[in-house]
Amino acid sequence: MPYRRPPGYNPNTDPTGNGKNIIFDNKDTTVLPLPTSGTINTGQATFYNPALGSCGITNMDNDPIVAVSMILYDAASVGPNPNLNPLCGKKVRATRYRDDIQKNITIEATVVDRCVACAINDLDLSPYLFTKIANPDLGRVDVTWAWI
């Protein structure tokens, strides 16, 4: 089933005038972590086995790539062809403190896909990158990230 924007969604609505907010309905304003937002985001990281992604690029488990939330990916869309999404090829930098080695680990990843099960601030990493920031047995970990 294709993604459907919530009722009342208007991509041209921006109550702050700064290009950061999108109104999903008349009661809820959600600030999306778009590249222009300049924010440090907190979410969860998971991992998946990549193949042909929404950006039209085929990747493997050992590539330094990421899928961003479907909500975020679709909000940035400029037309019906997902391969032309402006988030494709953008980079994120994510950091997580690893208890097992007692230090912060920072990774960089290139956006190549959209994650249907992710919340707005979540990242779905390749297995290669996830193993850098966490033991894969954990499956899901807290992470901070920003666009670079």
DSSP file with accessible surface (Angstrom, degrees, kcal/mol):
  #  RESIDUE AA STRUCTURE BP1 BP2  ACC     N-H-->O    O-->H-N    N-H-->O    O-->H-N    TCO  KAPPA ALPHA  PHI   PSI    X-CA   Y-CA   Z-CA
    1    1 A M              0   0  202      0, 0.0     3,-0.1     0, 0.0     2,-0.0   0.000 360.0 360.0 360.0 132.7    0.0    0.0    0.0
    2    2 A P        -     0   0   92      0, 0.0     2,-0.2     0, 0.0     0, 0.0  -0.314 360.0 -94.7 -69.9 155.1    1.5    3.4   -0.9
    3    3 A Y        -     0   0   59     67,-0.0     2,-0.5     1,-0.0   113,-0.0  -0.472  39.9-159.0 -68.1 133.1    2.2    5.9    1.8
    4    4 A R        -     0   0  170     -2,-0.2    -1,-0.0    -3,-0.1     0, 0.0  -0.974  16.6-124.2-117.1 131.1   -0.6    8.4    2.3
    5    5 A R        -     0   0   97     -2,-0.5     3,-0.1     1,-0.1     4,-0.1  -0.406  39.9 -96.0 -68.8 147.9   -0.1   11.7    4.0
    6    6 A P    >   -     0   0   44      0, 0.0     3,-1.8     0, 0.0    -1,-0.1  -0.189  51.8 -80.7 -62.4 157.2   -2.3   12.4    7.0
    7    7 A P  T 3  S+     0   0  116      0, 0.0     3,-0.1     0, 0.0    -3,-0.0  -0.277 118.6  24.4 -56.8 139.7   -5.5   14.4    6.6
    8    8 A G  T 3  S+     0   0   56      1,-0.3    17,-0.1    17,-0.1     2,-0.1   0.431  83.8 153.4  85.5  -2.1   -4.9   18.1    6.5
    9    9 A Y    <   +     0   0   38     -3,-1.8    -1,-0.3    15,-0.2    15,-0.2  -0.398  14.5 173.1 -64.4 131.2   -1.3   17.7    5.3
   10   10 A N  B >   -A   23   0A  67     13,-1.1     3,-1.9    -2,-0.1    13,-0.5  -0.887  22.5-160.3-140.5 108.8   -0.1   20.8    3.4
   11   11 A P  T 3  S+     0   0   76      0, 0.0    -1,-0.1     0, 0.0    -2,-0.0   0.687  92.2  58.2 -66.5 -12.9    3.5   20.9    2.4
   12   12 A N  T 3  S+     0   0  144     11,-0.1     2,-0.5    10,-0.0    10,-0.0   0.471  80.5 104.6 -94.0  -2.8    3.3   24.7    1.9
   13   13 A T    <   +     0   0   47     -3,-1.9    10,-0.4    10,-0.1    -3,-0.1  -0.701  35.3 157.2 -83.7 123.7    2.2   25.4    5.4
   14   14 A D    >   -     0   0   48     -2,-0.5     3,-0.9     8,-0.1     8,-0.1  -0.730  17.8-175.6-147.0  91.6    4.9   26.9    7.6
   15   15 A P  T 3  S+     0   0   86      0, 0.0    -1,-0.1     0, 0.0     7,-0.0   0.741  85.5  49.1 -66.0 -21.1    3.7   28.8   10.6
   16   16 A T  T 3  S-     0   0   73      5,-0.1    -2,-0.0     1,-0.0     0, 0.0   0.640  97.6-133.2 -92.2 -17.5    7.2   29.9   11.6
   17   17 A G  S <  S+     0   0   69     -3,-0.9    -3,-0.0     4,-0.1    -4,-0.0   0.575  81.2 102.7  77.6   6.9    8.4   31.1    8.2
   18   18 A N  S    S-     0   0   79      3,-0.0    -1,-0.1    19,-0.0    -4,-0.0   0.408  90.0-117.9-106.1   2.9   11.7   29.2    8.6
   19   19 A G  S    S+     0   0   45      2,-0.1    17,-0.1    -5,-0.1    18,-0.1   0.618  89.1 100.1  77.4   9.7   11.0   26.2    6.4
   20   20 A K        +     0   0   69     16,-0.1    12,-1.1    17,-0.1     2,-0.4   0.720  62.7  70.9-102.2 -24.8   11.2   23.8    9.2
   21   21 A N  E     - B   0  31A  20     10,-0.2     2,-0.4     8,-0.0    10,-0.2  -0.761  50.4-172.6-103.2 143.9    7.7   23.0   10.2
   22   22 A I  E     - B   0  30A  15      8,-1.4     8,-1.4    -2,-0.4     2,-0.5  -0.999  22.0-134.3-129.1 130.4    5.1   21.0    8.4
   23   23 A I  E     -AB  10  29A  22    -13,-0.5   -13,-1.1   -10,-0.4     6,-0.2  -0.739  19.1-177.6 -85.8 123.1    1.5   20.8    9.7
   24   24 A F  S    S-     0   0   18      4,-1.4     2,-0.3    -2,-0.5   -15,-0.2   0.743  73.8 -17.7 -90.7 -29.6    0.0   17.3    9.7
   25   25 A D  S    S-     0   0   66      3,-1.1    -1,-0.3   -17,-0.1     3,-0.3  -0.939  81.8 -84.0-157.4-176.3   -3.4   18.5   11.0
   26   26 A N  S    S+     0   0  162     -2,-0.3     3,-0.1     1,-0.2   -18,-0.1   0.634 124.5  39.7 -73.1 -11.8   -4.8   21.6   12.6
   27   27 A K  S    S+     0   0  199      1,-0.2     2,-0.5     0, 0.0    -1,-0.2   0.626 107.9  60.7-108.6 -20.2   -3.8   20.4   16.1
   28   28 A D        -     0   0   78     -3,-0.3    -4,-1.4     2,-0.0    -3,-1.1  -0.947  52.8-173.0-123.5 121.5   -0.4   18.9   15.7
   29   29 A T  E     -B   23   0A  71     -2,-0.5     2,-0.5    -6,-0.2    -6,-0.2  -0.955  10.3-168.9-109.7 124.1    2.8   20.6   14.4
   30   30 A T  E     -B   22   0A  29     -8,-1.4    -8,-1.4    -2,-0.5     2,-0.7  -0.954  15.2-143.3-114.9 124.9    5.7   18.2   13.9
   31   31 A V  E     -B   21   0A  81     -2,-0.5   -10,-0.2   -10,-0.2   -11,-0.0  -0.789  20.6-148.0 -86.5 116.8    9.2   19.6   13.2
   32   32 A L        -     0   0    0    -12,-1.1     2,-2.3    -2,-0.7     5,-0.1  -0.684  16.6-123.0 -86.4 141.0   10.8   17.3   10.7
   33   33 A P        +     0   0    2      0, 0.0    -1,-0.1     0, 0.0     8,-0.1  -0.369  50.0 164.1 -81.2  63.7   14.6   16.8   10.9
   34   34 A L    >   -     0   0   24     -2,-2.3     3,-2.4   -14,-0.2     4,-0.4  -0.398  54.6-102.2 -76.0 160.4   15.2   18.0    7.3
   35   35 A P  G >  S+     0   0   43      0, 0.0     3,-0.6     0, 0.0    -1,-0.1   0.800 121.9  56.5 -56.0 -26.8   18.8   18.9    6.3
   36   36 A T  G 3  S+     0   0  107      1,-0.2   -16,-0.1   -17,-0.1    -2,-0.0   0.581  87.4  79.9 -80.8  -7.0   17.9   22.6    6.6
   37   37 A S  G <  S-     0   0    4     -3,-2.4    -1,-0.2     1,-0.1     3,-0.1   0.791  78.8-152.2 -74.2 -27.9   16.8   22.3   10.2
   38   38 A G    <   +     0   0   77     -3,-0.6     2,-0.2    -4,-0.4    -2,-0.1   0.752  46.2 138.0  65.5  23.0   20.4   22.3   11.6
   39   39 A T        -     0   0   53     -5,-0.3     2,-0.6     0, 0.0   108,-0.4  -0.642  58.9-124.7-102.0 158.0   19.3   20.3   14.6
   40   40 A I        -     0   0  130     -2,-0.2     2,-0.3   106,-0.1   106,-0.2  -0.901  37.0-151.4 -95.5 125.9   20.8   17.4   16.5
   41   41 A N  E     -C  145   0B  11    104,-3.5   104,-2.5    -2,-0.6     2,-0.5  -0.753  10.5-152.0-105.3 147.0   18.2   14.6   16.5
   42   42 A T  E     +C  144   0B  95     -2,-0.3     2,-0.2   102,-0.2   102,-0.2  -0.979  39.5 119.4-119.0 126.8   17.6   11.9   19.0
   43   43 A G  E     -C  143   0B   9    100,-2.7   100,-2.6    -2,-0.5     2,-0.4  -0.765  57.4 -74.7-155.7-156.6   16.1    8.6   17.8
   44   44 A Q  E     -C  142   0B  64     98,-0.3    79,-2.4    -2,-0.2     2,-0.4  -0.910  31.0-143.2-120.8 147.9   16.8    4.9   17.6
   45   45 A A  E     +Cd 141 123B   0     96,-3.2    96,-2.0    -2,-0.4     2,-0.2  -0.905  23.9 164.9-109.8 138.7   19.1    3.0   15.3
   46   46 A T  E     - d   0 124B  20     77,-2.1    79,-3.2    -2,-0.4     2,-0.3  -0.718  25.5-125.9-130.7-176.0   18.3   -0.4   13.8
   47   47 A F  E     + d   0 125B  73     92,-0.4     2,-0.3    77,-0.2    79,-0.2  -0.972  20.9 179.5-139.8 156.0   19.8   -2.3   10.9
   48   48 A Y        -     0   0   37     77,-2.0    -2,-0.0    -2,-0.3    19,-0.0  -0.935  37.9-102.8-144.3 166.2   18.5   -4.0    7.8
   49   49 A N        -     0   0  111     -2,-0.3    77,-0.1    77,-0.1    12,-0.1  -0.833  45.9-144.2 -95.6 104.0   19.9   -6.0    4.9
   50   50 A P        +     0   0   13      0, 0.0    11,-0.2     0, 0.0     2,-0.2  -0.228  34.0 149.6 -70.7 158.7   20.0   -3.5    2.0
   51   51 A A        -     0   0   60      6,-0.2     8,-1.9     9,-0.1     2,-0.7  -0.407  68.8  -7.3-147.6-129.6   19.3   -4.2   -1.6
   52   52 A L  B    S-I   58   0C 116      6,-0.2     6,-0.2    -2,-0.2     2,-0.1  -0.680  80.3-159.4 -78.8 115.6   17.7   -1.9   -4.2
   53   53 A G    >   -     0   0    9      4,-2.4     3,-2.2    -2,-0.7    60,-0.2  -0.342  32.6 -93.8 -94.1 176.4   16.7    1.1   -2.2
   54   54 A S  T 3  S+     0   0   26      1,-0.3    59,-0.2     2,-0.1    31,-0.2   0.704 121.7  62.4 -62.4 -22.0   14.2    3.9   -2.8
   55   55 A a  T 3  S-     0   0   10     57,-1.9    -1,-0.3     2,-0.2    58,-0.1   0.446 118.2-110.2 -83.7  -0.7   17.0    6.1   -4.2
   56   56 A G  S <  S+     0   0   36     -3,-2.2     2,-0.4     1,-0.3    -2,-0.1   0.661  79.2 123.4  84.0  17.0   17.5    3.6   -7.0
   57   57 A I        -     0   0   80     55,-0.4    -4,-2.4    -4,-0.1     2,-0.5  -0.924  56.3-137.4-115.1 134.6   20.9    2.4   -5.8
   58   58 A T  B     +I   52   0C  99     -2,-0.4     2,-0.3    -6,-0.2    -6,-0.2  -0.795  30.5 179.5 -90.7 127.1   21.7   -1.3   -5.0
   59   59 A N        -     0   0   19     -8,-1.9     2,-0.2    -2,-0.5    53,-0.0  -0.831  17.5-138.5-125.2 166.6   23.7   -1.6   -1.8
   60   60 A M    >   -     0   0  121     -2,-0.3     3,-1.8   -11,-0.0     5,-0.2  -0.720  35.5 -96.9-119.0 169.8   25.2   -4.4    0.2
   61   61 A D  T 3  S+     0   0   71      1,-0.3    67,-2.1    -2,-0.2    68,-0.3   0.764 120.6  53.6 -57.7 -29.2   25.5   -5.2    4.0
   62   62 A N  T 3  S+     0   0  107     65,-0.1    -1,-0.3    66,-0.1    64,-0.0   0.329  84.0 106.9 -95.8  11.8   29.0   -3.7    4.2
   63   63 A D  S <  S-     0   0   45     -3,-1.8     2,-2.0     1,-0.1    66,-0.4  -0.656  78.0-119.5 -87.1 145.9   28.2   -0.3    2.6
   64   64 A P        +     0   0   60      0, 0.0    46,-1.9     0, 0.0     2,-0.3  -0.484  66.7 133.9 -83.4  74.8   28.1    2.7    4.9
   65   65 A I  E     -e  110   0B   6     -2,-2.0    61,-1.7    44,-0.3     2,-0.3  -0.776  38.1-159.7-126.6 166.4   24.4    3.6    4.2
   66   66 A V  E     -eF 111 125B   0     44,-2.2    46,-2.2    -2,-0.3    47,-1.0  -0.991  13.0-144.8-145.1 147.5   21.2    4.5    6.0
   67   67 A A  E     -eF 113 124B   1     57,-2.7    57,-2.5    -2,-0.3    47,-0.3  -0.961  24.6-151.6-107.0 130.9   17.5    4.5    5.4
   68   68 A V  E     -eF 114 123B   1     45,-1.9    47,-3.2    -2,-0.5    55,-0.1  -0.600  37.8 -67.0 -97.4 166.3   15.7    7.4    7.0
   69   69 A S  E  >  -e  115   0B   0     53,-0.7     4,-3.2    51,-0.4     5,-0.2  -0.140  37.5-129.4 -51.3 139.5   12.1    7.5    8.2
   70   70 A M  H  > S+     0   0   33     45,-2.4     4,-3.0    48,-0.3     5,-0.3   0.875 110.6  56.3 -57.2 -37.2    9.4    7.1    5.5
   71   71 A I  H  > S+     0   0   44     47,-0.4     4,-1.8    44,-0.3    -1,-0.2   0.942 112.4  40.3 -62.4 -46.8    7.7   10.2    7.0
   72   72 A L  H  > S+     0   0    0      2,-0.2     4,-1.5     1,-0.2    -2,-0.2   0.939 116.7  49.5 -66.6 -47.5   10.9   12.2    6.6
   73   73 A Y  H  < S+     0   0    2     -4,-3.2     4,-0.5     1,-0.2     3,-0.3   0.934 113.9  44.8 -59.6 -47.4   11.8   10.8    3.1
   74   74 A D  H >< S+     0   0   21     -4,-3.0     3,-0.8     1,-0.2    -1,-0.2   0.848 107.9  57.7 -70.1 -32.7    8.3   11.3    1.7
   75   75 A A  H 3< S+     0   0   18     -4,-1.8    -1,-0.2    -5,-0.3    -2,-0.2   0.830 107.9  48.3 -65.9 -29.5    8.0   14.9    3.1
   76   76 A A  T 3< S+     0   0   18     -4,-1.5    -1,-0.2    -3,-0.3    -2,-0.2   0.554  86.1 123.4 -86.0  -6.9   11.2   15.8    1.2
   77   77 A S    <   -     0   0   40     -3,-0.8     8,-0.1    -4,-0.5    -3,-0.1  -0.205  43.7-167.4 -60.0 142.8    9.9   14.3   -2.0
   78   78 A V        -     0   0  109      3,-0.2    -1,-0.1     1,-0.2    -4,-0.0   0.283  66.3 -19.6-112.7   6.5    9.7   16.6   -5.0
   79   79 A G  S    S-     0   0   33      2,-0.1    -1,-0.2     1,-0.0     5,-0.1  -0.983  86.4 -63.8 173.4-171.4    7.7   14.4   -7.3
   80   80 A P  S    S+     0   0  139      0, 0.0     3,-0.1     0, 0.0    -1,-0.0   0.675 103.1  84.9 -76.5 -16.4    6.5   10.8   -8.0
   81   81 A N    >   -     0   0   69      1,-0.2     3,-1.8     3,-0.1    -3,-0.2  -0.757  60.3-164.4 -90.7 107.5   10.0    9.4   -8.7
   82   82 A P  G >  S+     0   0   55      0, 0.0     3,-1.6     0, 0.0    -1,-0.2   0.759  84.6  70.7 -64.1 -21.2   11.6    8.4   -5.4
   83   83 A N  G 3  S+     0   0   77      1,-0.3   -28,-0.1    -3,-0.1    -2,-0.0   0.730  95.9  53.9 -65.5 -20.0   15.0    8.2   -7.1
   84   84 A L  G <  S+     0   0  117     -3,-1.8    -1,-0.3    -5,-0.1   -29,-0.1   0.289  75.3 134.5 -98.0   9.4   14.9   12.0   -7.4
   85   85 A N    X   -     0   0    5     -3,-1.6     3,-1.7   -31,-0.2    -8,-0.1  -0.366  59.7-133.3 -60.4 132.0   14.3   12.6   -3.7
   86   86 A P  T 3  S+     0   0   62      0, 0.0    -1,-0.2     0, 0.0    -9,-0.1   0.684 102.9  65.1 -65.4 -13.8   16.7   15.4   -2.5
   87   87 A L  T >  S+     0   0    4    -14,-0.2     3,-2.0     2,-0.1    24,-0.3   0.729  76.2 106.8 -77.9 -20.8   17.6   13.3    0.6
   88   88 A a  T <  S+     0   0   30     -3,-1.7    24,-0.2     1,-0.3     3,-0.1  -0.386  90.0  12.2 -60.9 127.4   19.2   10.7   -1.7
   89   89 A G  T 3  S+     0   0   47     22,-2.7    -1,-0.3     1,-0.3    23,-0.1   0.259  95.2 130.3  88.0 -12.2   23.0   11.0   -1.3
   90   90 A K    <   -     0   0   94     -3,-2.0    21,-2.9    21,-0.1     2,-0.3  -0.373  51.6-130.8 -69.1 157.2   22.9   13.3    1.7
   91   91 A K  E     -G  110   0B  91     57,-0.7    57,-2.5    19,-0.2     2,-0.3  -0.852  17.5-164.8-115.4 147.3   25.0   12.3    4.6
   92   92 A V  E     -GH 109 147B   2     17,-2.5    17,-2.4    -2,-0.3     2,-0.5  -0.920  10.9-147.2-123.2 152.6   24.3   11.9    8.3
   93   93 A R  E     -GH 108 146B 105     53,-2.8    53,-1.9    -2,-0.3     2,-0.4  -0.991  20.1-171.2-118.6 123.3   26.7   11.6   11.3
   94   94 A A  E     -GH 107 145B   2     13,-2.2    13,-2.7    -2,-0.5     2,-0.4  -0.915   3.8-165.8-119.1 144.5   25.4    9.5   14.2
   95   95 A T  E     +GH 106 144B  35     49,-3.0    49,-2.2    -2,-0.4     2,-0.3  -0.983   9.8 170.6-132.3 142.2   26.9    9.1   17.6
   96   96 A R  E     -G  105   0B  41      9,-2.1     9,-2.7    -2,-0.4     2,-0.5  -0.990  32.3-123.9-148.7 140.1   26.3    6.5   20.4
   97   97 A Y  E     -G  104   0B  96     -2,-0.3     2,-0.7     7,-0.2     7,-0.3  -0.743  25.0-149.2 -83.5 124.2   28.1    5.8   23.6
   98   98 A R  E >>> -G  103   0B  34      5,-2.7     5,-1.3    -2,-0.5     4,-1.1  -0.863   8.4-165.4 -97.3 113.8   29.1    2.1   23.7
   99   99 A D  T 345S+     0   0  111     -2,-0.7     3,-0.2     1,-0.2    -1,-0.2   0.856  85.7  61.9 -62.0 -37.0   29.1    0.8   27.3
  100  100 A D  T 345S+     0   0  100      1,-0.2    -1,-0.2     2,-0.1    34,-0.0   0.800 119.5  24.3 -66.6 -27.4   31.1   -2.3   26.3
  101  101 A I  T <45S-     0   0   80     -3,-0.6    -1,-0.2     2,-0.2    -2,-0.2   0.369 103.4-126.9-116.7   1.9   34.1   -0.3   25.2
  102  102 A Q  T  <5S+     0   0  139     -4,-1.1     2,-0.3    -3,-0.2    -3,-0.2   0.851  70.9  91.5  58.5  45.1   33.4    2.8   27.3
  103  103 A K  E   <S- G   0  98B 120     -5,-1.3    -5,-2.7    -7,-0.1     2,-0.3  -0.992  77.6 -96.6-160.1 160.2   33.6    5.4   24.5
  104  104 A N  E     - G   0  97B 104     -2,-0.3     2,-0.4    -7,-0.3    -7,-0.2  -0.602  33.4-158.5 -75.5 138.3   31.5    7.4   22.0
  105  105 A I  E     - G   0  96B  32     -9,-2.7    -9,-2.1    -2,-0.3     2,-0.4  -0.977   4.9-164.6-119.2 131.4   31.5    6.0   18.5
  106  106 A T  E     - G   0  95B  73     -2,-0.4     2,-0.3   -11,-0.2   -11,-0.2  -0.955   8.0-178.6-118.6 135.9   30.6    8.2   15.6
  107  107 A I  E     - G   0  94B   9    -13,-2.7   -13,-2.2    -2,-0.4     2,-0.4  -0.874  17.0-143.4-126.5 159.9   29.7    7.0   12.1
  108  108 A E  E     - G   0  93B  92     -2,-0.3     2,-0.3   -15,-0.2   -15,-0.2  -0.985  21.7-179.1-123.8 140.1   28.8    8.6    8.8
  109  109 A A  E     - G   0  92B   1    -17,-2.4   -17,-2.5    -2,-0.4     2,-0.4  -0.977  22.9-131.6-140.3 150.4   26.2    7.2    6.4
  110  110 A T  E     -eG  65  91B  30    -46,-1.9   -44,-2.2    -2,-0.3     2,-0.4  -0.865  29.4-118.1-103.2 133.1   24.8    8.1    3.1
  111  111 A V  E     +e   66   0B   0    -21,-2.9   -22,-2.7    -2,-0.4   -44,-0.2  -0.544  49.9 146.9 -72.3 124.3   21.0    8.1    2.6
  112  112 A V  E     +     0   0B   6    -46,-2.2   -57,-1.9    -2,-0.4   -55,-0.4   0.359  59.8  22.4-133.7  -1.6   19.9    5.5    0.0
  113  113 A D  E     -e   67   0B  24    -47,-1.0   -45,-1.9   -59,-0.2     2,-0.4  -0.949  66.4-112.6-158.8 172.1   16.5    4.3    1.2
  114  114 A R  E     -e   68   0B  58     -2,-0.3     2,-0.6   -47,-0.3   -45,-0.2  -0.918  23.3-139.1-117.8 145.4   13.4    5.0    3.3
  115  115 A b  E >   -e   69   0B   8    -47,-3.2   -45,-2.4    -2,-0.4     3,-0.6  -0.916   9.7-168.0-109.5 113.9   12.4    3.0    6.4
  116  116 A V  T 3  S+     0   0  101     -2,-0.6    -1,-0.2     1,-0.2   -45,-0.1   0.860  88.7  45.2 -69.2 -34.8    8.7    2.2    6.7
  117  117 A A  T 3  S+     0   0   89    -47,-0.0     2,-0.2     2,-0.0    -1,-0.2   0.472  92.0 106.7 -90.9  -0.5    8.9    1.0   10.3
  118  118 A b    <   -     0   0   12     -3,-0.6   -47,-0.4   -50,-0.1   -48,-0.3  -0.557  66.5-128.7 -84.2 143.4   11.0    4.0   11.6
  119  119 A A    >   -     0   0   54     -2,-0.2     3,-1.9   -50,-0.1   -50,-0.2  -0.329  46.3 -87.3 -73.5 170.0    9.8    6.9   13.7
  120  120 A I  T 3  S+     0   0   33      1,-0.3   -51,-0.4    -2,-0.1   -48,-0.1   0.853 127.5  37.0 -52.5 -42.4   10.6   10.3   12.4
  121  121 A N  T 3  S+     0   0   52    -79,-0.1    -1,-0.3   -53,-0.1     2,-0.2   0.306  94.6 110.5 -97.1   9.8   14.1   10.5   14.1
  122  122 A D    <   -     0   0   15     -3,-1.9   -53,-0.7   -79,-0.2     2,-0.4  -0.503  51.8-151.5 -86.3 156.3   15.1    6.9   13.6
  123  123 A L  E     -dF  45  68B   1    -79,-2.4   -77,-2.1    -2,-0.2     2,-0.6  -0.987   4.9-154.0-125.7 136.6   17.8    5.6   11.4
  124  124 A D  E     -dF  46  67B  21    -57,-2.5   -57,-2.7    -2,-0.4   -77,-0.2  -0.942  27.3-166.1-110.8 108.0   18.0    2.1    9.8
  125  125 A L  E     -dF  47  66B   1    -79,-3.2   -77,-2.0    -2,-0.6   -59,-0.2  -0.528  25.2-101.1 -96.4 160.7   21.7    1.3    9.2
  126  126 A S     >  -     0   0    0    -61,-1.7     4,-2.6   -79,-0.2     3,-0.3  -0.404  41.2-110.0 -67.1 154.5   23.5   -1.2    7.2
  127  127 A P  H  > S+     0   0   23      0, 0.0     4,-2.4     0, 0.0     5,-0.2   0.884 118.4  60.6 -55.3 -37.2   24.8   -4.1    9.3
  128  128 A Y  H  > S+     0   0   95    -67,-2.1     4,-0.6   -65,-0.2   -66,-0.1   0.932 110.9  37.9 -56.2 -48.4   28.4   -2.8    8.7
  129  129 A L  H >> S+     0   0    4    -66,-0.4     4,-1.2   -68,-0.3     3,-0.9   0.888 112.4  56.7 -73.9 -38.7   27.6    0.5   10.4
  130  130 A F  H >X S+     0   0    1     -4,-2.6     4,-2.2     1,-0.3     3,-0.7   0.920 102.6  55.6 -60.3 -40.5   25.3   -0.9   13.1
  131  131 A T  H 3< S+     0   0   65     -4,-2.4    -1,-0.3     1,-0.2    -2,-0.2   0.740 102.4  58.7 -66.9 -18.8   28.1   -3.2   14.3
  132  132 A K  H << S+     0   0   89     -3,-0.9    -1,-0.2    -4,-0.6    -2,-0.2   0.852 116.5  31.4 -73.9 -34.9   30.3   -0.1   14.7
  133  133 A I  H << S+     0   0    0     -4,-1.2     2,-0.3    -3,-0.7    -2,-0.2   0.618 130.0   4.1 -99.6 -14.1   27.9    1.6   17.2
  134  134 A A  S  < S-     0   0    1     -4,-2.2    -1,-0.2    -5,-0.2   -36,-0.1  -0.993  77.8 -89.3-162.5 160.0   26.4   -1.5   18.9
  135  135 A N    >>  -     0   0   70     -2,-0.3     3,-2.4     1,-0.1     4,-0.5  -0.622  40.1-131.8 -70.2 127.0   26.4   -5.2   19.3
  136  136 A P  G >4 S+     0   0   49      0, 0.0     3,-0.9     0, 0.0    -1,-0.1   0.774 102.8  72.5 -56.1 -24.5   23.9   -6.5   16.7
  137  137 A D  G 34 S+     0   0  151      1,-0.2     3,-0.1     2,-0.1    -2,-0.0   0.757  88.6  62.6 -61.7 -23.0   22.3   -8.7   19.4
  138  138 A L  G <4 S-     0   0   99     -3,-2.4     2,-2.0     1,-0.1    -1,-0.2   0.831  81.2-171.6 -71.0 -33.9   20.9   -5.4   20.8
  139  139 A G    <<  +     0   0   28     -3,-0.9   -92,-0.4    -4,-0.5     2,-0.3  -0.091  64.1  38.7  75.7 -43.4   18.9   -4.9   17.6
  140  140 A R        +     0   0  118     -2,-2.0     2,-0.3   -94,-0.1   -94,-0.2  -0.984  68.0 170.4-144.8 127.9   17.7   -1.3   18.5
  141  141 A V  E     -C   45   0B   9    -96,-2.0   -96,-3.2    -2,-0.3     2,-0.2  -0.958  36.7-101.7-138.4 155.3   19.7    1.4   20.3
  142  142 A D  E     +C   44   0B 109     -2,-0.3     2,-0.3   -98,-0.2   -98,-0.3  -0.513  46.0 173.3 -73.7 145.7   19.4    5.1   21.1
  143  143 A V  E     -C   43   0B   5   -100,-2.6  -100,-2.7    -2,-0.2     2,-0.4  -0.989  27.5-142.2-152.5 148.7   21.4    7.4   18.9
  144  144 A T  E     +CH  42  95B  55    -49,-2.2   -49,-3.0    -2,-0.3     2,-0.3  -0.928  31.2 169.2-109.2 147.9   22.0   11.1   18.2
  145  145 A W  E     -CH  41  94B   4   -104,-2.5  -104,-3.5    -2,-0.4     2,-0.3  -0.987  17.5-172.9-155.8 160.2   22.5   12.3   14.7
  146  146 A A  E     - H   0  93B  27    -53,-1.9   -53,-2.8    -2,-0.3     2,-0.2  -0.977  34.8 -98.4-150.0 157.9   22.7   15.3   12.4
  147  147 A W  E       H   0  92B  35   -108,-0.4   -55,-0.3    -2,-0.3  -113,-0.0  -0.552 360.0 360.0 -74.4 143.4   22.9   16.1    8.7
  148  148 A I              0   0   84    -57,-2.5   -57,-0.7    -2,-0.2    -1,-0.0  -0.844 360.0 360.0-123.9 360.0   26.4   16.8    7.5
